[in-house]
């Protein structure tokens, strides 16, 4: 039914819009409000919501391994990009980082 496809498309668009707003709110609560955060948002939010970072709670070394896996899946990042991503996520979403309140 054509109307069903339109409703599904509109529902998906609304869900994406809500996810983007929620993601930006969670990113704003990270300990670093700087260029590293903006860089990670730019690089990672293309495919992931903040829940992936909040739920994993990995140290910088584990985040670095995760970033290299993303390169294997098509991300185009330099080793310096990966170090920036890993350092930020390890500090902001590591096992010892304070958990964001919603």
Residue, then its C-alpha position, 0 to 999 in steps of 0.5 A: x500500500x503506497x500510503x503505508x510506505x509514506x507513513x513508514x518514511x515519515x516515521x523513520x525521518x521523525x525517529x532520526x530527527x529525535x535521535x539527533x537531538x538526543x545525541x547532541x544533548x548527551x554530547x553536551x554533557x561530556x566532560x570536555x566541551x572542546x574541539x576534540x568533542x566536536x571532532x568526535x561528533x563529526x566523525x562518529x555521529x554519522x553512523x552512531x548515536x551517543x548510546x553506543x559511547x555511553x554503553x561501551x565504557x571503554x578505556x582509550x586503548x579499547x576505543x582505539x581498537x574500535x576506531x581501527x575496526x571502523x576504518x576496516x568498515x569504511x571510515x576514512x581516518x588517519x592515525x592522528x584522527x584515531x588517537x584524538x577519537x580514542x583519547x576523547x572517548x576514553x576520557x569522556x566515556x571510559x570506565x571511570x568517567x562520570x555517567x551523564x544524567x538525562 
